[in-house]
């Protein structure tokens, strides 16, 4: 785990012994750090500059952050030492998702582009930087955590209406139109002199930054740029071991799921049917970075945790990355210091998919075509890049568009049913809330007194028109009033607390059916985001009132979904 050399104060100016299964509590939520830094750094005086108060927006892409979940603090790196304690009063920081890949010169146009509201994460606080060495990291705890979805790009917005007591020069990176800036001299201390500015000229600089997450999905990445594909377990029959370096994880705590990315050019053209899957995870020494062809010896005497045991499940045709491997036996507590050995064996009886990897300097992958093999056919200088789900975040399935042709929150009869595969979800637990992502704005509050939500496990790989045939068992989770608060915009999430929480087993598929089953509310209707019609969403969506005996013919769309799952 990376520990910063500088911690700042934000002051108010006004079965192997590692697993826990369902007994693990929320107190063991995991945390991890995603770091953006360039190949070389240059000096930067914004945002902690003595000379001016200012407003500055920075843009970071989803590929650069490579994680999702609750951002609870951020860090900036000092490029040179500070010789005196520095105080920067009246700092406000905001964060928001955006569809932009470059900033415009209009501040308001860079945020709230249909992906939800910008959020104040630090409100008028003093950032204090003590005397510290060059390359130290300045840590800024946030008042309000920001839920970053990992799919859309992120704007980080600094506003400061008082000058700092001295300049703190931070490490900068060169890019293209990634910073928009407005500055003004501090002619009236305590007053935002730049408030009249609605624009700032974008340029190609933005600071190195660390994003610290408390719970969420941590994409393990290597610095190598060569992407390839290997035809081995879990996409093909066999046994695969892989080493994941602690330095690539940058986190610790309770891991409740794992995903691997399929290679986009060789993904299955039909449903992949997997059986007998077993996944074991073990801590191994941080010095162990090479695998032999002896599967047992690679454990180096360390006892593994069997997180998945004898699992059978399917991966649908052309599922987009990543593909989740459900933990049906135990969760795993990662110590944050060791490397991990991940051991996967399974039989694939239909379909297949290849797994992405990158070339590395040592043999980090060993594999065999027999799930019961004790000796690998080969060890390769390759590394997989799994997504590790650290407990504490929500579970999101976000589609590719903002289309919506159905008003789920309605004053007349309206409903929708969606199918989600275990390979898209990947974590078991108690579902306490379901969220719908707004496709329009909710300027005024609304209430719907005949709202119903039915949820349940499913063994089907696509929906059918008889609702009961889509469920192993229906669970009525909401049957009453649901409210939509005022002030939400397109891309925000509406939380629907479940009056009767649902125990999701993590290995079956999941069906969610919701809507207004009779005339309900008054005046305001709201839709939820759907994907555009795509072949990879094979008959995953159907329209019809929850509780009725039939739904429409299923279509190739998907409804954006967020689940709050507790252990």
N, C-alpha and C positions, 0 to 999 in steps of 0.2 A: 504494500500500500504506500502511495506517495504521501509523505507528511510534510507540509510546508514549513519553511524556516521562519516565516513571519505569520503571526496570527493577529488580526486587527480587531479593535473593539468598535462596535457600532453603537453610538451613544445617541439618546433621544434629545434632540434640541427642543423641544416642546414634547439399521441393524449391524452395522459394523462399528457402532458407537458414534457415528457421525450423523445418522439419519434420525428424524423425529416423527415422520409421518404426520398424522392429523393432530398429534399431541403438541406440536410446536406452536407457540403463541406469537402474537404480533410483536412482542417485545424483542424478538430475534430478527426483525427486519434487516435486510442487507443494505449495504451502501457501496458505491463505486464512483470512480472519477473518470470522466472523459476529458481528454486534453486536446486542445487545438494548438498546434505550434507549427511554424514553417521550418524550412531547411536552415534558414539563417534569420537572425533577428536584427532589427534596426531600432534606434532610439525613438521614443514617442513621448510627448509631453501631455497629451490628452488621454484620459480625462482628468488627471491629477496635476493640473498646472496652476502655478501661483498667479499668473498674470491676468487671467480672465475667468469670468463665469461663462458657462457654455451649455449647449445642448448638442449631444452627439448620438447618432444611431450607428450600430454595427450589425452586419449581417453575417450569420454563420449557416452553412448548409447542413442538411441532415447527414450527408455523407461524411462531413468533417466531425460532427458530434458523435455519431455512431452509438447512440444510446437513447433511451426514452424513460420517462418516469418523473418523479418529483425532484426538481432541482431545488436544493435547500441552501446552497451557497455557491459563490463563484470566486475565482482567484485570478489576479493579474500578476505578471512577473516583473520585478524590478530589473532593469538592465544595468543599473549601477547602484552603488551603495548610497544609503542616506546617512548623513552625519549628524542630523538633528531629528528630534521627533517632529512629525508633520501632522497637521490637523486640517481636514477638508470638511467644513460644515455644509449643512443644507444640501445634502446629496439625495436625489431621488432616482431610483432605477426602475425601469419597466421592461417587461418581456412580452412578446407576442409572436404567434405563428404568422407566416407570410407565404404567399405563392411566388414572390419575386426571387429572381436569382441575382439581380443587381438592384441597388438602391436608386431611387429617383431623387430629384432635388426638392421634393415636397415631403415634409416629415409625415403628415397625415396619410399620404398615399402609400407609405411603406408598410403600414400596419393595418389590421382589420380589413384584409383583402378577401374575406370570405372564409377564413380559417379560425375565426373566433376573436374574442376581445383581447386587447392589450391589458396586461395586469400590472399594477403597481406592486413590486416585490420588495422595495426598500423605500420608505416614505420619510423624506426630510430628516436624514440622520447624518451624524458626523462620522467620517471615516478617519481613524487615527492610525498612522503608520509609524512604528517605533524605529529607532536607529537599527539598521540592518544591512547585511552584505548584499553585494550584487548577486543576481540570479535568485534571490529570495522571492517567495510567492506571498502576495498580499491577499489575505482571505477576507471575504465580505459575506457574513451570514445574512440571509434574507429574512425580512419580516414575514413575508407570505411566500411559501414555496410555489413554484410555477410548474404546472404539469405539462411537460414537453412530450409531444406524441411521437417523436422520432421519424416521422414521415415528411412533415413539412419543414421549411427552413425557419430560422429563428432570428428575430430582431431583438437586440439588447440596447436599451435606450438609457443613457445617462443624462441627468439634468442637474446642474449645480448653479445656484444663484448667489454664491459667495466664493471669493477666491480662497485657495488653500494658503496655509501659512508658509509653505515652501513648495517647490516643484518636485514631484516624484516622477522620474522618467521610467517608463515601462517599455517592455519589449514589443515591437511592432512587426507586422508582416505585410508584404506587398501583395496586392491583388488587383481586382478590377471593380471599381464602383461599389466598394463594400463599407464605406464610411460616409455618412452625411453629417455635416458639422456647421453649427452657427455659434459664434463667440461674440462677447461684448465686454468692454472694460467695466470694472466694478465701480461705477459712478455712484451707485446708491446701494450700499451694503445691505444684504438681506432681501433685496428686491430683484426679481428675475429680469435683468435688463434685456435678455434675449426673447422675452415673452412675445414681443410683437413680431418676431421672425417666424415665418411659416415654412421656410425652406432653408436648405444648407447645401452647398455644392458637394456632390459626392466625389470621392476619390478612391484610390486603390490601396488604402492602408487600414489596418484593423489590428487590435492587440492580440497577442497570445492570451488564451483564456482557458481555465479549467472549469468544468461544470461538475459539481458534486451532487450526486443523486442519492436519495434515500428511498430505496426500492425502485424497481423498474427493470428494463431489459438492457443488458450490457453486451454490446457486440464486441467480441474479442477480435482485434485486428493485428496484423503484422505489418511491418513497414515495406515488405516486398510488394512489387507492383505486378507480378506475373500471375494472372488468374488462369486456372486450368480446371479440368474435371477428372475425377477418378470414379470408376465403376466398382464400388465396393459397399459393404454394409455401412449404413442401413438401407441404401437404395437397391442393393443386390444381396443375394444370399451369401453369408459368410460371417467372418469375425474381423473386427477392426479395433486396433488400439491407437490412441493418439495422445500426445503430450500437449498440454496447454500451459504456457508459462505464466507464473504469477505476475511478472512484469507487464504482460499483455492484458491481464484481468483488471488490475488496479482496484480491487474491492475485497469485501469479506462479508460473511453472514450467511443467512439461510437462502439456499438456491432451491427453487421449487419446480424448475423446468429448464429444458435445453432445446435449442433448435439448430439445425444445420441448413445451409443454403444449397439448393439444387443449382446445377449449372443450367443457365437459361436456354442454351442451345441443345441440350440433350435430355431435357426433362421428359418424363413419360408422356406418351400420347394416349394412355388410358389409365384407369385407376390402378394404383399400386396396392397390392394386397400383401400385408406383412404379418407374419405369425411367429410365435416363439421368441419374441424380442426380449433380450435381457441386456440391461445397461448397468455397469458397475463403475463407480467413481472412487478414486483413492488419492489421498495426499501422498506425494513423493517429494524427495528433497529438491530444493531449488537448484541444486547443482546437477540434477538428473535431466539432461536435455536430449538424450539419444536413446532410441529403442533398439533392442536386439530382436532376433526372430523367435526368442523364447518368451511366450506370453506370460508365463508364471514369473520368470525372473525379472520382467519389467516392473513388477509391483515392488521390487526391492524390499520384500518382507513386510510391506505395509498392508493392513487389512482394508479391503474395499467396502463401500456401502452399495448394496444392490438397490438402486433407485427404481428400476423397472424390471419386473419379473414376468416372463411368459406372456407377454402382451401380444394381442392380435388387434390390428386396426388398419384402416385404409388411408391412403393419400390420394385425394381426388385429381382428376385429369388437369394438368397444367396449373396446379396451385402455385401461386407466386411465392417467392422467398419471404421468410424462412419456413421450413417444415419442422414443426414441434414434435418432440418425442415425449409423450406423457410419462410422468413418474407415477406409476401405479402401486409402488411398494413403499417408498420412503423418500423424504426430502434429504438434502445434504447440507451440512453446515461447513462452509469453507473458512479456513483459518486465515486467509489473506496473505500468507507468507510462502506456502509450499507451491510447487508446480502441481498440476492435476494430471492423473492418468485416467482417461475415459476409455472404457472397454465396451464395445457394442457387438452383439451377435444376434442374428435373426435369419429367418427363411422368407424369401420373397417368391410367392407362388404365381403372381400375375403382375404385369407392368414392371416398371423399374424407373430409377432416376439416378443420375450421376451427381456427385457432390463436389462443390467448388473447393479448391485448395490453392495455396501459394507455395512457391519454391522457397526453401530456407537452407541454412548451411548444414544442419544435422538431421539425422533420420528420426523424425518425430511421428511417423506413421508406420505401423506394421499391420499386415493383413493376410487373411487366408480365405479360401472359398468354401470352407467347411465351418459351420457355426460352432462345432464342438472341438475344433482344432486346438492343440496345445502349442504347436509350432507354426510360425508364420511362413508364408511362401516367400515374403520379401519385406524389407524395411526400406522406406524411401525418405529422402530429404525434402519432405513436404509438411505443410501445416494446415490443418483445418481452422476455420474461424467461426466457432459456435456463438450463438446468442445464449447468454446465461440469464435466466429470470431470477432476480433477487426479490425476495418477498417484501412487500410494502407498497407496491404500485397497483394500478388497475390493469386489467387485461383488455387490450384494444384490438379490434379488427376494423381497419379503415380502408374504404374502397377507393376507387380511382377517379371519382367524379363528384359533382354536387347536384346531380339531377334528382328530382323527386316529382312523381306524378300522383302521389297519394298523401292525403293529410291524415296522419296518424292521430293527431290531437284535433278533433273535429267537433262541430256542433250537429253533425248528422252521422249516419252509420259509416264507419270506416275502419279497416283493419289490415294488418299485414303480417305475414309469417316468413321467418328466415331460418335457414339451416346453416349451422356452423360445424365444421369438422374438428375432431380432436386434434388433428394435425395443424389446425389454425389457432387453437386455444392453448392446449399443452399444460394446463395446471388444474388440479382438483381443489376443492374446498367449498365453503359455504358462500353462495352468491347472495349478497344482501341488497344489492341495487343493480338495476339495469339502466343504462343511459342511451338516449337517442340524441343524435347530432343534428341540430337545427339546420335546415336548408334556407330559412328566412329569418327575419328579425322579429323579436318579441318586444315591441316597444311598451306594451302594457301587460299587466298580469292577467292570467286567464286560469280558469278552473274547470275541470271536466269531471262531473259526478257519476258518470257511467263508463268509467275506463276499466278495461280488463287486461291482464297480462297472464298468459299461460306459458309455462316453461317445462321442458322435460328432456330426458335422454332419448336418443334415436339411434337405430342401427342402420338406417337408410343412408345412401350416398347421394340421393336427390329427393326432392319433395314429390308427393303425389296429391291428387285433388281431394282425397278423403282424409281430413285432418287426423283422425284417430290412428290411421295407418302410418303416420309420420312419427308417432311417439311410442316408446316402450311403455311409458306411463305419463299421463298429463298431471301437472302440478299447478293449481290455481294460486298464483303468487300475489296478484292484485285484483280486487273486485270492489271498486269504489271510486273515491275522488283522487285525482292527480292534478297538481297545480304546476303551472309554468310561470316562473317569476318574471317581472318586468326587467327590461334593460339588456336582455340577451341579444346577440347578433348572430348572423349566419356563421356556422362553424362552432358555436358554443354547444356544450352538452347539457341536456336536461336530465337530471337524476330522477329516476323512478324507484323510490325505496320499496322493497318487497315486504308486504305485510306478513307473508309467509316465506321466509328464506328457503333457498333451494340447495340441496346437497349435490353438487356436481362431482361425478366420479373421475372426471378427467380423461377417461379412455373411450367412452361412447361419444358420438356426435351429439349436438345440442340443438334443439328447436325452440325458438322464441316467437310467440304469437301475441300481438297486442293491438289495441285500438279502442275506439269508442263504439260500444255494441248497441247503443240506443242514442236518441237525441240527447245531447249533453252540452252543458256550458252555454255561453252566449257570445256571438259576434266574432270571435277570433279563432282562426284555424291555423295550424302549424304543421309543416311537413318535416320529415327527417331525411337525411342524406342517403341517397341510393347510388350505386355504381351505374355507369352506362352499361348497355348490353355488351357482355363479353363472353366468349366461348369458355373461358376458364371457370366461370360461375355457372356451371351446368345445372339448370333448374333448381336454384337455391332460394328463390323468392316466389311467394304467392300472395294474392290479395284475398281477403275474406274476413268476416267478423269473427272475433275469438269466441269460441263456444258453439259456432254453427256447424252444420253437418257437411259442409263443402267449402272449398276455396277455389279460386280461379286456376286455370292451367298454369303451372309453375313456369317462370321465365328465368333467363340467364342474367340475373342481377343479384346484387348483395346490398344489404342494409348495414350502414356503419353501426358498430356495436361497441359498447364499453361495459365491462362487468367489474363490480367491486367484489373481490373474493377474499375472505378471511380464513385463517387456519384455526 
